[in-house]
Amino acid sequence: MARNNGNNSTAIPPASSVGLIIESLFFVVLSLIILAGNTLVCTAIYKNRKLRTKTNYYIVSLAVADIMVGMFSVPYWVYFRLVKGDGGSDTYKVYITYDILCGTASIINLAMISLERCVSVTEPAIHRNLSRTTITITIICAWIYALAVACVNLIDESYLKWYPLFVSTMSFFLPLFVILIAYALIYKVAQTRERARRSRSLAREIRIAVTLAVVIGAFVIAWLPFFTMLLITVYCKTCQVKYEIIIPFTKWMHYSGSMVNPIIYTHRNKDFRRAFARILFSCGKKQMTNFSYPTKNAAIISQNFVSARNTSTSAEASDNGEIRVRTRSDSSVLAQREKQTIQEGETKA
């Protein structure tokens, strides 16, 4: 989600070839982890009906956005770093628009998850009456919002002096404000209920606080460096920034958010862990079956070959036996015929 704006540019800085190779390896590994983790989440929800809850519909939408990041955004970044190195090309602008779409969609889905959980805790009656249609509409609205923020990037650059501030506000600071308010309400309600029950309230409050701190902390750590760098790069002309280090680092940080999202939102769910274990076990079992399949085929072919050879040998032996029997029988017949001929000749004589 970098931006190229005339002289105040976040164009891709040059770097040494060794540094680029090492940097690219980190991004490639990151891309593979993003794809594996989020695909595993989608597969688990697809195969397990028990996981098709209201919250998990938003998690699927989040996983799809993160898959798009791992499948296209990260590889395109590596491509432009290694091959293009030009922040002003049309292809790079298309990449930027797509990157903003994926990043904003991921962040907005995080905000939607926080709102859904807030409603489930503060207004459980309303949450129970939420239909799949309502949830689907809210997910579609989140993606339309992300698309609108990204498409503003395509307007002529003479109108875009305000765009870095606009995208930072709409894609980060506003969703962060929503997430903070939602989780603050969740914590407040949970704290009140635990005090009313008067049973292990302190331990429960600490667990809730730790969970919310992890969610908010991971989001801020992943995205704040990038948007800070973006605003400084565009609006602070006198700031001295080592772009060849800062830009790749901030890009890796905000892409890493797509890696940790499936971990944060599924690690405390036993159903998710069981579904993951089943999927991984079945994949490993298939791999072992495929690995042993050629050996089994070879053994079967060898057995068939040996049995066929034994059969042919026995057939040959039986054929030879029949020939010998036929030869002996034929010689005895000839001997009897000769005796008959001699006896007939003697009788005539």
C-alpha positions in Angstrom: 0.0 0.0 0.0 2.8 2.4 -0.8 2.2 5.4 -2.9 4.1 7.3 -5.6 3.4 11.0 -5.5 5.6 13.1 -7.6 8.7 14.3 -5.8 7.5 13.0 -2.4 7.8 9.4 -3.5 7.7 6.1 -1.9 9.1 4.6 -5.0 11.0 1.4 -4.6 14.6 2.2 -3.5 17.6 0.5 -4.9 19.4 -2.1 -2.9 22.4 -4.5 -3.3 21.8 -7.7 -5.1 22.6 -9.8 -2.1 20.3 -7.8 0.1 17.5 -8.1 -2.5 17.9 -11.9 -2.6 17.7 -12.2 1.1 14.8 -9.8 1.3 13.0 -11.7 -1.4 13.5 -15.0 0.4 11.9 -13.6 3.5 8.9 -12.4 1.4 8.6 -15.7 -0.4 8.5 -17.7 2.9 6.0 -15.2 4.3 3.8 -15.6 1.2 3.8 -19.4 1.6 2.9 -19.2 5.3 0.0 -16.8 4.5 -1.4 -19.1 1.9 -1.0 -22.2 4.0 -2.5 -20.8 7.1 -5.5 -19.0 5.6 -6.3 -21.9 3.2 -6.3 -24.2 6.2 -8.9 -21.9 7.9 -11.2 -21.9 4.9 -10.9 -25.6 4.4 -11.7 -26.3 8.1 -14.8 -24.2 8.0 -15.9 -25.7 4.7 -15.5 -29.3 5.9 -16.8 -28.8 9.4 -20.4 -27.6 9.8 -19.9 -27.0 13.5 -17.5 -24.2 12.5 -20.0 -22.4 10.3 -20.9 -19.9 13.0 -21.7 -16.2 12.5 -18.3 -15.1 13.7 -16.5 -17.5 11.4 -18.3 -16.1 8.3 -16.3 -12.9 8.9 -13.2 -15.0 9.6 -13.6 -16.6 6.1 -13.9 -13.2 4.6 -10.7 -12.1 6.4 -9.0 -15.3 5.3 -9.9 -14.6 1.6 -8.5 -11.1 1.9 -5.3 -12.5 3.4 -5.1 -15.2 0.7 -5.3 -12.5 -1.9 -2.4 -10.8 -0.2 -0.3 -13.9 -0.1 -1.2 -14.9 -3.7 -0.7 -11.6 -5.5 0.4 -8.7 -3.3 3.6 -10.3 -1.9 4.7 -11.9 -5.2 4.2 -8.7 -7.1 6.2 -6.8 -4.4 9.1 -9.3 -4.9 8.7 -9.0 -8.7 9.0 -5.2 -8.6 11.9 -5.3 -6.2 13.9 -7.7 -8.3 12.9 -6.9 -11.8 11.2 -3.5 -12.3 12.4 -1.2 -9.5 10.2 1.5 -11.0 7.5 3.2 -8.9 6.1 5.2 -11.7 5.0 2.5 -14.2 1.4 1.7 -14.9 1.8 -1.9 -13.8 3.1 -0.6 -10.4 0.0 1.6 -10.1 -2.2 -1.4 -10.7 -0.3 -3.3 -8.0 -0.7 -0.4 -5.6 -4.5 -0.3 -6.2 -4.8 -4.0 -5.7 -2.6 -3.9 -2.6 -4.7 -1.2 -1.1 -7.8 -3.2 -1.8 -6.5 -6.3 -0.1 -5.0 -4.5 2.8 -8.1 -2.4 3.5 -10.4 -5.4 3.1 -8.3 -7.3 5.7 -8.4 -4.4 8.1 -12.1 -3.8 7.6 -12.8 -7.5 8.2 -10.9 -7.2 11.5 -13.2 -4.3 12.4 -16.3 -6.3 11.4 -15.2 -9.2 13.6 -14.7 -6.9 16.6 -18.2 -5.4 16.0 -19.8 -8.8 15.7 -18.2 -10.0 18.9 -19.2 -6.7 20.6 -22.9 -7.3 19.6 -22.7 -10.9 20.7 -21.6 -9.8 24.2 -23.5 -6.6 24.7 -26.7 -7.4 22.8 -27.0 -11.2 22.8 -30.7 -11.2 21.8 -30.0 -9.1 18.7 -27.0 -11.3 17.9 -29.1 -14.5 18.0 -31.5 -13.0 15.5 -28.8 -12.1 13.0 -29.5 -14.0 9.8 -27.0 -15.3 7.3 -28.4 -12.7 4.8 -27.6 -9.9 7.1 -24.1 -11.2 7.7 -23.5 -11.6 4.0 -24.7 -8.1 3.3 -22.3 -6.7 5.9 -19.4 -8.6 4.4 -20.3 -7.3 0.9 -20.4 -3.8 2.3 -16.9 -4.3 3.8 -15.5 -5.3 0.4 -17.3 -2.4 -1.3 -15.8 0.0 1.2 -12.3 -1.5 0.5 -12.8 -1.3 -3.2 -13.9 2.4 -3.0 -10.9 3.4 -1.0 -8.6 1.6 -3.4 -10.2 3.0 -6.6 -9.8 6.6 -5.4 -6.1 5.9 -6.0 -6.8 5.8 -9.8 -7.9 9.4 -9.9 -5.5 11.8 -11.7 -2.6 12.6 -9.4 -3.3 16.3 -9.5 -6.1 15.6 -7.1 -4.3 13.3 -4.8 -2.2 15.4 -2.5 -4.6 14.4 0.2 -4.8 10.7 -0.7 -2.1 9.4 1.7 -3.9 11.0 4.6 -7.2 9.8 3.2 -6.1 6.1 2.9 -4.3 6.2 6.3 -7.5 7.5 8.0 -10.0 5.2 6.1 -7.9 2.1 6.1 -6.2 2.3 9.5 -7.0 5.0 12.0 -10.8 4.7 11.6 -10.9 0.9 11.8 -8.5 1.0 14.7 -10.8 3.4 16.5 -13.8 1.0 15.9 -11.7 -2.0 17.1 -10.7 -0.2 20.3 -14.2 0.9 21.1 -15.7 -2.6 20.4 -13.1 -4.4 22.6 -13.4 -1.8 25.3 -17.2 -2.5 25.5 -16.5 -6.3 25.5 -14.1 -6.0 28.3 -16.4 -3.8 30.3 -19.4 -6.1 30.0 -17.3 -9.2 30.7 -15.9 -7.5 33.8 -19.3 -6.6 35.1 -20.7 -10.1 34.6 -17.8 -11.7 36.3 -18.1 -9.4 39.3 -21.8 -10.3 39.5 -21.0 -14.0 39.6 -18.3 -13.5 42.2 -16.4 -16.6 41.0 -12.9 -16.5 39.8 -13.5 -13.1 38.3 -9.9 -11.9 38.5 -8.5 -14.8 36.6 -11.3 -14.5 34.0 -10.7 -10.7 33.6 -7.0 -11.3 33.1 -7.6 -13.9 30.4 -10.0 -11.6 28.6 -7.6 -8.7 28.9 -4.7 -10.7 27.5 -6.7 -12.0 24.5 -7.9 -8.5 23.6 -4.3 -7.1 24.1 -3.0 -9.7 21.7 -5.6 -8.9 19.0 -5.1 -5.2 19.2 -1.4 -5.3 19.7 -0.8 -7.6 16.7 -3.0 -5.3 14.5 -1.1 -2.1 15.6 2.3 -3.7 15.4 1.6 -5.0 11.9 0.2 -1.8 10.4 1.3 1.3 12.4 4.9 1.3 11.0 3.7 1.3 7.4 1.2 4.1 7.7 3.6 6.1 9.8 6.2 5.7 7.1 3.7 6.6 4.4 2.7 9.9 6.1 6.3 10.9 6.9 7.4 10.1 3.4 4.7 12.3 1.8 4.3 15.2 4.2 7.7 15.6 5.9 10.1 17.0 3.2 12.9 17.5 5.7 12.8 14.1 7.3 15.8 11.8 6.5 14.6 8.2 6.1 16.7 5.2 5.0 14.2 4.0 2.5 16.2 1.0 1.4 15.7 -0.4 4.9 12.5 1.2 6.2 10.2 0.5 3.2 10.9 -3.3 2.9 10.7 -3.6 6.7 7.3 -1.8 6.9 6.0 -3.8 3.9 7.0 -7.1 5.5 5.4 -6.0 8.8 2.0 -5.2 7.3 2.0 -8.3 5.1 2.8 -10.3 8.2 -0.6 -9.3 9.6 -2.1 -11.7 7.1 0.1 -14.4 8.5 -0.9 -14.0 12.2 -4.6 -13.4 11.7 -5.5 -17.1 11.4 -3.4 -17.9 14.4 -4.9 -15.2 16.6 -8.6 -15.9 15.7 -8.4 -19.7 15.8 -5.8 -20.8 18.4 -8.3 -20.6 21.4 -11.0 -22.5 19.5 -10.9 -26.3 20.2 -13.1 -27.0 17.2 -10.6 -25.2 14.9 -7.7 -27.1 16.4 -9.4 -30.5 15.9 -10.4 -29.6 12.3 -6.8 -28.5 11.6 -5.5 -31.8 13.0 -7.9 -33.9 10.9 -7.0 -32.0 7.7 -3.3 -32.3 8.3 -3.6 -35.9 9.3 -5.6 -36.8 6.2 -3.1 -34.9 4.0 -0.2 -36.8 5.6 -2.0 -40.1 5.3 -2.6 -39.4 1.6 1.1 -38.5 1.1 2.1 -41.8 2.8 -0.3 -43.7 0.7 1.0 -42.1 -2.5 4.5 -42.8 -1.4 3.9 -46.5 -0.7 1.7 -46.9 -3.8 4.5 -47.5 -6.3 6.2 -50.1 -4.0 2.9 -51.9 -3.6 2.5 -51.9 -7.4 6.0 -53.2 -7.9 5.3 -56.0 -5.4 2.0 -56.9 -7.1 3.6 -56.9 -10.5 6.5 -59.0 -9.2 4.1 -61.5 -7.7 2.0 -61.6 -10.9 5.2 -62.1 -12.9 6.4 -65.0 -10.7 3.0 -66.7 -10.8 2.7 -66.2 -14.5 6.2 -67.7 -14.9 5.3 -70.7 -12.7 2.1 -71.2 -14.7 3.9 -71.1 -18.0 6.6 -73.6 -16.6 4.0 -76.0 -15.4 2.1 -75.6 -18.7 5.3 -76.4 -20.6 5.9 -79.4 -18.3 2.4 -80.7 -18.8 2.8 -80.1 -22.6 6.1 -82.1 -22.6 4.4 -84.9 -20.5 1.6 -85.1 -23.0 4.0 -85.3 -25.9 5.9 -88.1 -24.2 2.7 -89.9 -23.5 1.5 -89.4 -27.0 4.9 -90.6 -28.4 4.9 -93.8 -26.3 1.3 -94.6 -27.1 2.0 -94.0 -30.8 5.0 -96.4 -30.8 3.0 -99.1 -29.1 0.3 -98.8 -31.7 2.9 -99.1 -34.5 4.4 -102.2 -32.8 0.9 -103.9 -32.6 0.3 -103.1 -36.2 3.6 -104.6 -37.2 2.8 -107.8 -35.2 -0.6 -108.0 -36.9 1.0 -107.6 -40.3 3.6 -110.4 -39.6 0.9 -112.7 -38.3 -1.3 -112.1 -41.4 1.7 -112.8 -43.6 2.4 -116.1 -41.9 -1.2 -117.1 -42.1 -1.3 -116.5 -45.8 1.9 -118.4 -46.2 
